[in-house]
Amino acid sequence: MTIKDLKPALVFSIFDQINQVPRPSKKEEKIRQFLLDFAAEHGIEVKTDAIGNVVMRKPATPGHENAPTVVLQSHMDMVCESNDKNFDFATQPIKTIVDGEWLRADGTTLGADNGIGMAASLAVMVDKSLEHGPVEALFTVDEETGLTGANNLGDGMITGTMLLNLDSEDDAEIFVGCAGGVDTTCLFTYKRSFAPTDFHFFKFDISGGLGGHSGGDIHLGRANANKLLARFLYILSLKHKISLCEIDGGNLRNAIPRAAHAVFGVEVKNKEQVRVEFNKYVADVEREYAGLETGLTFELETVERPEYAVDSDTTCNLVEALYCAPHGVISMSRDLEGLVETSTNLASVKMQGENQILVTTSQRSSVESRKWDIARQVEALFRLAGAEVTHGDGYPGWAPNMNSPIMHIASEAYEELYGIKPAIKAIHAGLECGLFLQKYPHLDMVSFGPTLRDVHSPSERMHIPAVERFWGQLTRTLEKVAKL
């Protein structure tokens, strides 16, 4: 069985077309052109704004012209994570595999976040059998790395009063709120010197972690490769002089890092002791993550002496800061059971230029003051370590409105079709809804979608039966709004 055999056929067919088009964040030119070509092919009214967002408009079916206009919203870009270091997301299509009741990709992120939302929106645009009022489909750019599209949505791009965000990841759940977030970056500037000639050098490599979404998966206790890397280097630093030559871990601010590595040296006389300490360290970590991180691997291999090294003071400051840096859940909500209130993600460590190391972290909270509290804690820690710290603009949370008309309509639609009253929830991950409210405060919004698991990692997968229920809920919701 392939994706072409799945139902609803129209939605999966369009999703398959979308996955043939490269769409990394900040490189949405090809997927934008796909949308414009799609609109032209089907005679759909379309417009773009200066930042690159796209809006399509479909008139109401006869008799429903006076119904409220509904905006279907999804984002164009996808998180690009692969088990194959040679996979080029800028040029290669995503290959899908049907695995029982799940659809996954062949060693890469699937792009269901948010390709399935795009596919459902486009299916509404072309399905002539649907009953609905006026519909607008908004496709935003750069949701994953900066919310750039939502932040810079052009004036007059949407006219609707109700918005369905199609970027959630749990069947039978409707989201009416989300966390706000901010990125905190920490820049170390070091003195570069020649690596010592009387040291023995190793490459320490961590790979195979589960990773995942730094909002949706942060409470699952998965390993952070950057934290594990710093832990081993700190253990060694307690007993040995270390010459750090290379360090790299994680990629994206909103993904829990799955892999990291460092090249470092110790005095030749201590090289065998390092191997002993490595074996003990691995045994400890494997025991701690037994039954959870089953694919996590550690390697320590001898390498040739690199040409350059980081100065000892910066090495000490960096390792200690990474080891101390908070990661994971900071607090749980007292208002909604099971909801993470505040968290932080030690996302990436990257060497850049000839003498800089950039550490990227990301903080989230449904309470604005606590978002900034944890961000400033991270700032204080890295300032003490000598780094130059800056915060991004951040994005606002979305406060729940339990009296929302569209919430009740979407809930009733699901219950009528499937006999289950969907749970009403808030989500710890960030959504674009808070930004839309800043520009269009009149919007009545909810978010829903099919079940996705392990998004932002190569294990990302989508539950096939849930897609059919998602499509049913979406179309029934539009039908009910049309009768208002």
LOVEXVEX-916444 format. One record per residue: residue in three letters; x negated, y, z negated of N, C-alpha, C in turn. Coordinates in pm, whole numbers, plus 50000, padded with zeros to 5 digits. Atoms other than C-alpha are relative to their C-alpha. Layout:
// residues N
ALAXYZXYZXYZ;...
// end
This chain:
// residues 484
MET499164988050000500005000050000499125012550000;THR500734987449995498815035250080500945011449963;ILE499194988450035500035070250003501145002050098;LYS498964998249898502055069450326501244991549972;ASP498865008650033504315042550172500775004849877;LEU499444995850128505195062349859501225009050020;LYS498814991650001508465079749778499955009249879;PRO499314994349884509615107049787499045002550117;ALA500915000249886508105104050132499565014050043;LEU500354986549956508245141150219498955006249909;VAL500954994150096506435151749902498634993650012;PHE501305006749992503715125349928499325002450134;SER500594997149870503235131950298499315013649999;ILE500604986750007502605168850233498805000149905;PHE501145001050093500375160749934498794994050071;ASP501105006249925498305138450162499385010050097;GLN500534989749911497985166950413499155010149923;ILE500754990450083496865190550136498644994349963;ASN501265006050042494185165850026499004998050114;GLN500955000149888492655166550372499285013450014;VAL500524986449987491875203550320499145003349879;PRO500854996150114488885214050103500575012449931;ARG499424988850073489995237849825499345001949864;PRO500634996550128487375244049556500425014049956;SER499704986750052488035273649330499075010250063;LYS500704988849937486975306549489499614997250145;LYS500245003349859486755288949828501294994850060;GLU498675004449959490425287549920500345003850144;GLU499714995249864490055300450278500704989350084;LYS499435010649915490865266650436501414996349957;ILE498675003650045493855258550218500975011650023;ARG499144988649968495205293850265500414999450147;GLN499685000949858494995289350642500974988550026;PHE499055011149988496735255750605501425004749967;LEU498684995150039499615273250427500585009350107;LEU499524990849896499845300450691500414992450126;ASP499665008249883499805274550969501284992149975;PHE498795007450037502455254050786501235008950016;ALA498884990649989504705284550761500325003050146;ALA499774997049859504215292851129500654988350072;GLU499465012049935504945257151236501494998249970;HIS498615002550040508225256351044500855012750000;GLY499224987849990509325292051107500375006249866;ILE499754995050135509035302450743499405013949985;GLU500534986750028508645338750639498864998849900;VAL501185001450086505215343150481499265013349991;LYS500844988250015502995370750345498864996849903;THR501135001550090499655373950164499715013649936;ASP500444987450061498165399849930498495001250011;ALA501434997049981494685414649906499104989549937;ILE500845009750069493375388049667500064986250065;GLY499905012649930494555359249888501164991249961;ASN498795007550033497785347549724500934999450121;VAL499065002049889500465334649961501414998349943;VAL498595001750036504265337749930500794996350125;MET499055003649895506815319950149501425002549949;ARG498614997450038510525328350151500944991750086;LYS498975008049931513505306450238501375005449959;PRO498664994750034517035320550261500854989549930;ALA499075009150067519835305750056500784991850101;THR499085007649917521945278150198501355007550000;PRO498764992349987525315292050319500904998949877;GLY499114999450114527575303150036499315002949869;HIS500754997950125524785307949780499075012150009;GLU500864988449977523325340749901499875009049876;ASN500024991250116524185358649576499454993449874;ALA500605006950116522565333049346498665006449966;PRO501324994650036519445343249152498904993950087;THR501165004949925516215340549350499064992749907;VAL500915008250081513965312949216498634999850065;VAL501385000749954510185314349246499424986449962;LEU500735012450026508375280849280498515003550003;GLN501384995250008504795286649166499024988549976;SER501095009850014501655265549205498715006950040;HIS501284993849962497955272049260499274991650104;MET500665006349886495805264149564498764992049963;ASP501325005850025492485255049405500084987649913;MET500115012050081491365223049237498644999449932;VAL501275002750067488685212448990499254989450079;CYS500825008849917485835195249175499004992549914;GLU500895008850077484295166648976499914986750073;SER500215012449924482785135649135498974991249932;ASN501025009550045480925104249036498874998750101;ASP500995000249893479025107749365499405013950015;LYS500634986849995476535136349348499895005550142;ASN500114995549860476485137649729501355003850060;PHE498704996449947480225143249765500115015250009;ASP499924985649976480815177849915501465004250006;PHE498604995850005484165192449808500305011150098;ALA499784989049907483645221450049500274995250142;THR499845005049863483775198950354500754986750009;GLN499445013549993485085164150265501414999349944;PRO498645001850051488715153350219500014990849878;ILE499805008950114489985136249904500604987050050;LYS499485013149961490505098949957500834994349885;THR499115004850105493475084949766500134984850002;ILE499835014450017494045049849632501254997649916;VAL498855004250079497325034549518499564988649910;ASP500465009750100496535015649197501184996649911;GLY498795003350074499724999049077500995011650006;GLU499064988850006502055026748960499295013550002;TRP500774987650008499275052648977499335003050133;LEU500784995349886497715073049253498755006849947;ARG501274994050042494045081649206499155002650122;ALA500934997449891491115092949415498844990149994;ASP501145009149991488045073649523498765006849943;GLY501204995050066485525085749266499945015049980;THR499974985450017486585122349259501285003949927;THR498724995050046489225143949103501034998550111;LEU498945002649903492565137249272500545012850062;GLY499424987549949493655173449309501505000749983;ALA498574998850032497165166049182500255012549919;ASP500014987050069496395195848960499395010150096;ASN498574998850000497955214349135500574997250139;GLY499555003349866498305198749477501424994750005;ILE498645005449998501495180849376501025011249984;GLY499114988550008503055214149279500135007050134;MET499974994349865502085228249618500874991650092;ALA499275009049911503495197649794501505000949975;ALA498574999150031506825200049612500585013350049;SER499544986949952507115237249692500194999950151;LEU499915000549855506415231150060501144990950046;ALA498905008949966508875202250065501335007249988;VAL498774992050013511595225649937500145009450119;MET499954990549889510695250250211500514993850130;VAL499675006149870511285224950490501174990149993;ASP498935009950012513965201450352501355007050021;LYS498744993549964517225211850520501204993949927;SER498885006650067519325188250308500295005949862;LEU499874994950136518875208049985501035011249992;GLU499084989150030521435231349829499315009449903;HIS500774990850084519885262749681500345014550034;GLY499954985849974519955300349648498715004550067;PRO501254995249942517145322549779498814994149922;VAL501175006350062513765306049713498735006850052;GLU501344995249966510235320149707498984990049949;ALA501075009050041507145298049695498715008149991;LEU501224992350025504115314949540498844990549978;PHE501225008150012500675299349585498855009449963;THR501044991050049497925315849380498614994050021;VAL501395004249984494155314449419499294999749865;ASP500994999750110491425306449167500644999149862;GLU499435001850133493565294548879498994993549906;GLU500835008450086490955270248752498805007349941;THR501234993850050487975293348712500145014649962;GLY499914985950037489385327648652501395005949999;LEU498634994849989493155330848703500035012750084;THR500174987949920492125356148964501265003650078;GLY498824997349921495225352449177501145005649917;ALA498934995250087497715356548894499685013749942;ASN500424987450059495695385048748500135011750097;ASN500014989449899495755404249075501154998450100;LEU498855002149912499155394949218500475013450056;GLY499654987549933500105421449472501415004749966;ASP498694994050025503015445149418501024994750101;GLY498925004249912506275432049559499834986250060;MET500185013349943504935397349631501174990949969;ILE498835008050034507815381149445501145009149957;THR498824992250038511345393549389500924992049909;GLY499125008650079512835364249195500095004049855;THR499794997550144514185365748841499754987549917;MET500315012650067513535329248758498774993950065;LEU501235005849945510185311748796499814985949944;LEU500335013750037509425274448794498524997950027;ASN501425003249986505735268648729499894984850011;LEU500045014449971504975234248877498614994449971;ASP501395003250033501645229448701499874993249864;SER500085007650125502475207748399499754985350031;GLU500575013349977501395171948348500694988849924;ASP499305010350077504055152648154501454999150043;ASP498625002649965507275137548281500895001149876;ALA499004998950107510395143948070499605010149894;GLU500364989150090508835174647911500095013250076;ILE499894986749942509575211147979499225009549910;PHE500864991150077507045237147872500515014350009;VAL499484986450008508115271447756498995009449936;GLY501044991650058504825284747619498644993850024;CYS501365005249980501065281447657499025008549921;ALA501064992950071497825291647493499395010850089;GLY500864990549930495835322247587498554995349990;GLY501395004550001492145318847656499025011050034;VAL501074990849966488835336447691498704991950012;ASP501315006349985485365326147809498955008249929;THR501124993450066482255334147607498714994250056;THR501265004649941478885332247784498825005349920;CYS501154997150086475535332147609498734998150082;LEU501165000249911472355340747800498715000649919;PHE501345000450060468915330547674498975004050105;THR501124996449913465875347047830498724994949932;TYR501165006450061462675327547773498715003750072;LYS501324998249940458965330347838499604986850064;ARG500395012149929457865305648100498494998249994;SER501435003050007454495288748055499764986550066;PHE500335013149944452675259048198500274989149895;ALA499745011050092453775226048045498664994649947;PRO501275004650059451115212547805499494987250066;THR500605011549932448715187447956499824988049908;ASP500225010950095448365166647638501304994549944;PHE498705005250042452095158247610500464988950093;HIS499345010349920454045127947730501435004850026;PHE498724994149963457235137347918501054989350031;PHE498855008849981460635120847923501135007650070;LYS498704994949957463925125848102501064992649920;PHE498905005650079466875120247869501295003250072;ASP498824998349916470125114848058501224993649934;ILE498715004950049473715111147937500985000850117;SER499034999949890476425101348187501154990649966;GLY498885009350013479725083348223501035003549895;GLY498984996150097481715102847966501365001750064;LEU498644998549947485475105248002500265014350045;GLY499734986249965485415143148013501485003249984;GLY498584996750003488845157248087500245015049987;HIS499564986150007490785189648056499715005549861;SER500374994450130489495212247782501185005749924;GLY498794996350071493055222047697500824987549969;GLY499115011550017495165190947751499384988049932;ASP500655011950056492555165647635499105003049880;ILE500974996150101490655185047369500244992949866;HIS499665006350127492475167347082499704985049998;LEU500185014549991491515132347199498664995249946;GLY501265003950062488065132847042498974994450095;ARG500965005149901486165125647362498635006449982;ALA501384995450016482415129547373499745012350086;ASN500504988449926480905162747478498534997550026;ALA501385003649967477685154847664499005010649955;ASN500914989450045476175188747577499714998849851;LYS500195001850144476725182647207499124987849972;LEU500815012050022475245147747230498545002350041;LEU501364996749955472215160947421499295008149891;ALA500614991550102471565187847160499734992249872;ARG500195008150120471985162746881498714992050005;PHE501225008049989469205140447010498755008949997;LEU501154990949999466865169547079499745005749860;TYR500184994750136467495183346730499384989449909;ILE500585010850081466765149546570498504998950024;LEU501435000849968463455148446755499245012049946;SER500694987750042462615184446665499695000149851;LEU500265000650143462755175946295498664993349969;LYS501225007850024459705153346334498875003050099;HIS500994998749894457935163446655500035014050061;LYS500044988249914456775193146857500604996150134;ILE499325002949873458955194847167499675010950101;SER500174990749888458185210647500501174997750096;LEU498825001349914461485216247682499725006150136;CYS500294995549863461125218948058501255001750085;GLU498784999449918464615213648195501184995849915;ILE498775003750070468155212348060501185003450089;ASP498824997949916471485208948235501134991449946;GLY498875007850047474935198348121501325006550033;GLY498674994849969478565201948224500015008450125;ASN499854991849880479935222248513501015011249985;LEU498904990549997483245239648456500435003849859;ARG499624994950132484465261048168501214992749943;ASN498785006350048487755241948150499964984850008;ALA500175014550000486345206648164499054996049888;ILE500895005450101484875186847876498824993550072;PRO501145005049923481315179247995499804984949985;ARG500155014549996480855142948099498544995650005;ALA501395003949977477115143648171499085011649966;ALA501024989950030473955161948068498634993350002;HIS501355005750006470195157648086499015010749958;ALA501104991050036466965172747962498694993150033;VAL501395004749983463295169248052499185006749892;PHE500754994650111461045173447752498754991749976;GLY501235007150032457645163947622499735000049851;VAL500515000650137456115153247291498524996550007;GLU501415003950003452525147947187499874985250032;VAL500175013649951451195116147343500064989949887;LYS500055009450112450635099847003501394996549947;ASN498665002150055454385102446929500984993650100;LYS499085004449897455805088047250500744987249962;GLU499325012450036456565053447108501025002549889;GLN499064996650105458245068746803501285006150059;VAL498844994349933460525087947038500924988850051;ARG499185011249950461685055147192500744993249885;VAL499355006050118462405040946846501195008649957;GLU498934990950041464445071646755501135000550101;PHE498995000649894466235070147090500904987949980;ASN499215012250018467345034247026500945001249881;LYS499144998250117468675043146681501125009950030;TYR499014989949963470435073746817501104993850086;VAL499035006349911472135053747095500914990649923;ALA499195009350079473275027146849501025007649915;ASP499094992050082474785053946623501155005550084;VAL498974993849917476635071546905500954989650057;GLU499145010549945477925039447062500954994749894;ARG499135004550108479285028646726501075010449971;GLU499054989350027480945062446673501115000850104;TYR499034998749892482685061647011500504986450052;ALA499575013349958483395024247028501504999750026;GLY498605001049964486695017047203500575012250067;LEU499544987649936486965052547337499155003150123;GLU500904996449890483925061447549499274987450049;THR500575012949960483375027247705499015001150117;GLY500904998549886481525040848009498795008849972;LEU501084990850035479115063747824498664992850003;THR501325006249990475475055947908498915010149966;PHE501154991850039472115068847782498754993850061;GLU501265004749943468765066547957498875009149955;LEU501214992650034465285076847849498874994150083;GLU501055005049912462585073948111498825009550004;THR501214992049987459025085848147499985006950136;VAL500124992549875458495112948410498645006950004;GLU501254992649986455505131648545500125013649932;ARG500014987150067454485163548371500545010850093;PRO499514988849918456585192748504498975011350000;GLU500964989049993454785224548600500215010149888;TYR499714989350094456565248248363500844995049882;ALA499245003250121458115247748015500595012849941;VAL499384989050074460335269747798499175002449874;ASP500804997250120458555287547513500634993549877;SER499575007950116458805270347173501085007049918;ASP498994992950078460835297647000501374998950065;THR498715001049930463555297647265500524985749997;THR499605014050008463565259647270500674997149867;CYS499445002250134464165258946895501355006949986;ASN498754992450013466855285946909501124993850082;LEU498995005849911468665269947202500514986849945;VAL499605013250049468665234647062500835001349872;GLU499264998550125469805245846717501365006550023;ALA498714993749971472535268246861500964990150064;LEU499145009949936473875240547084500454989449900;TYR499675010150100473765216046795501055005349903;CYS499074994050096475635240146564501295004850065;ALA498844993749933478075253746825501264991749979;PRO498765007550017481675244246749500514994850133;HIS499345005549883483495222146993501194991849953;GLY498845008150030486975207246985501105007949933;VAL498844993950066490115214146783499535007849878;ILE500304991750117489765242646535501195000049903;SER498825000450086493355242646405501214995150080;MET498755004749940496785227346473501125009949968;SER498874991150020500025246646508500854995649882;ARG499055002950107502265248846205501455001750048;ASP498654997649946505225258246428500514988650086;LEU499625011049912505225229846681499144987949967;GLU500745011850042504235195346558499224993950116;GLY500845006449900501355179746748499335009550097;LEU500584990449907500395211746930498685005349944;VAL501264993750037496765222446917500215015150005;GLU499884985550001496755258746814498765006750057;THR501244993249964493085268446855498914989750027;SER501105009149968490115251447019498895007650070;THR501114994549922486755257947179499284988850071;ASN500685009949916484835239647451498595004950031;LEU501384997249961481025239647481499824994250140;ALA499735004949866481375237247855498774996650083;SER501145002649911478035240348033498745006949951;VAL501334994450026474325246947997499244999450132;LYS500624999549868472545258548313498755009049998;MET501174991749978469035270948389500225008050128;GLN499834991649882469035300148632498815009450013;GLY501154991749976466355320748795498734993449947;GLU501265005450048462835316748659499904999549848;ASN500194999650145463435323748291501295002249922;GLN498744998250071467105322048191500754986749987;ILE499125011550024469465296248045501365005549959;LEU498654994850024473215303048053500864989149938;VAL499075009050069475565286247806501405005850016;THR498624995649980479265288447894500924992549905;THR499025005950089481985282447638501375005750032;SER498634995549972485775285847651500854998049876;GLN499155000650118488205293747369501475001550038;ARG498564999449974491975288547361500745001049867;SER499125000150115494725296547114501365005550039;SER498664994549982498455302447104500215012149910;VAL499974988150085497705329446844498865009150044;GLU501004991249939495895359047000498865003349905;SER501054996350095494025368946684499064988449973;ARG500865011750024492755333546634499164996450122;LYS500815001749878491635331346995498735008349988;TRP501154991250010489385361046934499144996849878;ASP500795003850117488345348546592499004989150035;ILE500945010749967486845316446730499015004750106;ALA500934994749900485365335147027498895008149932;ARG501004991950069483615358946788499104991449911;GLN500875009350073482365329946576498924994450093;VAL500975004749901480735315846888499005011050032;GLU500874988549973479375350546964498975001949889;ALA500904997750113477885354446615498914989449994;LEU500985010950004476195320446627498915002050105;PHE500994999049893474525326146962499215013049992;ARG500784987850022473535361846875498894997349898;LEU501025003550097471725348146571498864992050064;ALA501015007949929469925324646812499255008150105;GLY500744991449908468765354147022500575001250138;ALA499394999449867471155351147314500765013250017;GLU499144988649964472915379647492501384994450029;VAL498665006149994476635372447451501005009750061;THR498924992049940479535385047662501284991850004;HIS498695006449990483255377347671500645003950133;GLY499224996949881485395374947981501245008049964;ASP498784992450023488625394148025501054991749926;GLY499025008650064490605364247907501375001050066;TYR498634999849949494275357847972500944998249882;PRO499075000550113497335361047751500714986649989;GLY499135011450017499375333347603501415003350049;TRP498614998649957503015328147689500874995749883;ALA499205002950118505345330447391501304993250039;PRO498765007249968508265305647393501255008649982;ASN498674993850010511785318547457501014988749994;MET499115011550017514135292447314501435003150048;ASN498694996549944517125311347460499955001450152;SER500204998649856515845309247816501094992750079;PRO499005006849917518655302148068499384989350092;ILE500585009849907516315284548314499514987749924;MET500395011650081515035262348031501194990649983;HIS498805008450019518565250147962500434993550131;ILE499615005649870519275245348334499094988550039;ALA500965010549963516075225248396500164987849910;SER499795011150092516745204348085501254992150036;GLU498755006649960520325196948189499824992250129;ALA500225006849872519165187848539499344986449978;TYR500715012750025516775161348408500924990149929;GLU499135009050077519315147348160501124994550087;GLU498945004849910522055145148425499504988850090;LEU500545009749905519775125548657499514987249933;TYR500735011450056517925102648418500454995949861;GLY499445004250127519945101348097499115002549880;ILE500934996950109517105115147885499925015149986;LYS500154985750025516995149247723498515002949991;PRO501454997650004513495162447800499595008049877;ALA500554992750114511315175047517499645014250043;ILE500364986049975510875212647498498725002849921;LYS501314998950063507245220547425499255012450046;ALA501044990749953504395245147444498764991750029;ILE501195007349958501055234947594498755007749958;HIS501244993450041497535241747472499195004650120;ALA500684995549878496225244447826500555013550043;GLY499564987049950496445278047999500844998650125;LEU499204999049879499115285748255500005014650044;GLU500004986449946499515316048477501205008249954;CYS498734993550034502905324348326499825012849920;GLY500204988050080501605349148070499615011950083;LEU500424989149911499995369648345501165005050086;PHE498834995749922503185369748553500915008949916;LEU499134992050087505085383248254499485014249983;GLN500544986550012502705412648228500445008750117;LYS499654992349880503575423048583501505000150024;TYR498575001349979507175410748593500654995749868;PRO499525003650134508485412148233501414994449997;HIS498625005049995512005402948347500074985150030;LEU499975013949955511005367948460500434990549889;ASP499615011050088512695338148298499304987650054;MET500925010049947510215309348323500024987049920;VAL500355012850062509615272548252498924993650085;SER501005007749927506925248148356500304985249984;PHE499875014650009507305211248441499284993750118;GLY500715007249895505655184748654499994985249971;PRO500085014550022505005147448692498854996549905;THR501055004450093502755127448460498664998950071;LEU501395000949955499055132948527499154996149881;ARG500915003750108496225118148324498555002650043;ASP501444997849979492525126848289499715010150110;VAL500254989549902492795158148501498655006549971;HIS501334993650007489545177148565498894989749985;SER501045010350003487665143948581500254990450116;PRO499805009749892487105116748844501004989049965;SER498995009950039489535095148645501425005550016;GLU498674993949983492415118948730500924990750079;ARG499025008549932495545099648827501405005549976;MET498624994950004499225106248890500964988250002;HIS499045010950011502155083948791501035001250112;ILE499194999249878504005076149112501505001049970;PRO498574998450030507505070248963500365013649943;ALA499724986850058507215103148775500125010750106;VAL499904990149893506775121849102501425000350056;GLU498625000349951510195110149218500945006949902;ARG499164993250100511745121948890499735015150001;PHE500364985849989509875155048921500735006550116;TRP499314994849882511295160249268501505000849976;GLY498594999650032514765151249148500355011449907;GLN499744989050094514565175648857499905013550070;LEU500184987449931513275203249082501185003250091;THR498924997449905515955199549347501345001749929;ARG498764998350075518765195249093500035013549929;THR500084986850064517585226448908500365011050100;LEU499674990149897517725246449232501484999850035;GLU498565001549969521185232749302500865006449891;LYS499234994450110522445242848958499905015249995;VAL500174985449997520975277948984500845006050113;ALA499244994949884522645281849325501475001949966;LYS498574999350034526045277149157500285010149890;LEU499784989950105525535304548898500855011750051;
// end
